[in-house]
Amino acid sequence: MKEVYKESAFVAGTEYRKKNAEKAYDLVSSNTTDMHTDKVRLELEPENKHDKYAVKIYIYDIFVGYVPKKGYRKLRRLLHNDNYVCKMTASVLGYEDEPIFNVHFTFYEKQ
């Protein structure tokens, strides 16, 4: 597969899902030594009343937040395009009031 785009983004909205973010943080920190995981999946949310291009982020099947709305137009457009496959990993960057996650996206053309 040919790589076409690479990006990373902080997970937005974890402050509204604090308990979920803490559960995901505990799983990442207990199951890995390097504080990252490939147990990441996305869910498009076209019925979102605030953003019809919203993309939910799940870590270990726990809804922790969203792909940020601002500054990630190309990333969100590619996620909505069936011509690409996206491979992802999530990293824990720290813990202040809630866990801080960064998701790394790599897009490939489908063959």
C-alpha positions as CSV (number, residue, x, y, z in Angstrom):
1,M,0.0,0.0,0.0
2,K,1.2,3.5,-0.8
3,E,1.4,5.9,2.1
4,V,-0.4,9.2,1.1
5,Y,-0.7,11.2,4.4
6,K,0.6,11.2,7.9
7,E,-0.7,13.4,10.8
8,S,-1.1,13.4,14.6
9,A,-3.7,15.1,16.7
10,F,-4.5,15.6,20.4
11,V,-7.8,14.0,21.3
12,A,-10.3,16.8,21.8
13,G,-13.0,16.8,24.5
14,T,-11.5,14.4,27.0
15,E,-12.6,16.9,29.8
16,Y,-16.2,15.9,29.0
17,R,-15.4,12.2,29.2
18,K,-13.0,12.2,32.2
19,K,-14.0,8.8,33.6
20,N,-13.7,7.2,30.1
21,A,-10.3,8.9,29.5
22,E,-9.1,7.7,32.9
23,K,-10.1,4.1,32.1
24,A,-8.3,4.2,28.7
25,Y,-5.3,5.7,30.4
26,D,-5.2,2.9,33.0
27,L,-5.4,0.3,30.2
28,V,-2.7,1.9,28.1
29,S,-0.4,2.4,31.1
30,S,-0.9,-1.1,32.5
31,N,-0.7,-3.0,29.2
32,T,2.3,-1.3,27.6
33,T,5.7,-0.1,28.8
34,D,6.0,2.7,26.2
35,M,2.6,4.3,26.9
36,H,1.2,3.8,23.4
37,T,-1.3,1.4,21.8
38,D,-2.7,0.4,18.5
39,K,-6.1,-0.4,20.1
40,V,-7.6,2.7,18.5
41,R,-10.7,3.0,16.3
42,L,-12.7,5.7,14.9
43,E,-16.4,6.2,14.4
44,L,-17.9,8.8,12.0
45,E,-20.7,10.8,13.6
46,P,-22.6,12.5,10.7
47,E,-25.6,13.1,13.0
48,N,-23.6,15.3,15.4
49,K,-25.6,18.5,15.6
50,H,-22.4,20.6,16.1
51,D,-20.3,19.1,13.4
52,K,-21.5,16.8,10.6
53,Y,-17.9,15.7,10.0
54,A,-17.3,14.7,13.6
55,V,-15.1,11.7,14.2
56,K,-15.2,9.9,17.6
57,I,-12.0,8.4,18.9
58,Y,-12.1,5.1,20.9
59,I,-9.1,3.7,22.8
60,Y,-9.6,0.1,23.9
61,D,-13.2,0.5,22.7
62,I,-13.7,3.4,25.2
63,F,-15.0,6.6,23.8
64,V,-12.4,9.2,24.9
65,G,-13.0,12.2,22.6
66,Y,-12.9,13.5,19.0
67,V,-10.6,14.4,16.2
68,P,-10.2,18.2,16.7
69,K,-12.5,20.3,14.5
70,K,-10.1,23.1,13.7
71,G,-6.9,22.6,11.8
72,Y,-7.5,19.0,10.7
73,R,-9.7,19.5,7.6
74,K,-7.6,17.2,5.4
75,L,-7.4,14.5,8.0
76,R,-11.1,14.5,8.5
77,R,-11.8,14.6,4.8
78,L,-9.6,11.5,4.3
79,L,-11.3,9.7,7.1
80,H,-14.6,10.2,5.3
81,N,-13.2,8.9,2.0
82,D,-13.6,5.2,1.3
83,N,-10.5,5.2,-1.1
84,Y,-8.1,5.2,1.9
85,V,-7.2,3.0,4.8
86,C,-6.1,4.6,8.0
87,K,-3.7,2.9,10.5
88,M,-3.6,4.5,14.0
89,T,-1.8,4.4,17.3
90,A,-2.5,6.4,20.4
91,S,0.1,7.7,22.9
92,V,-0.4,9.0,26.4
93,L,1.6,12.3,26.7
94,G,0.8,13.1,30.3
95,Y,-1.8,13.5,32.9
96,E,-2.9,16.9,34.2
97,D,-6.6,17.3,35.1
98,E,-7.3,14.4,32.7
99,P,-5.1,12.2,30.5
100,I,-3.6,13.8,27.4
101,F,-3.8,11.5,24.4
102,N,-2.2,12.0,21.0
103,V,-3.4,9.9,18.0
104,H,-1.1,9.2,15.1
105,F,-2.8,8.6,11.7
106,T,-1.2,7.2,8.6
107,F,-3.3,6.9,5.4
108,Y,-2.7,4.5,2.6
109,E,-4.4,4.2,-0.8
110,K,-6.6,1.2,-1.0
111,Q,-5.5,-1.4,-3.6
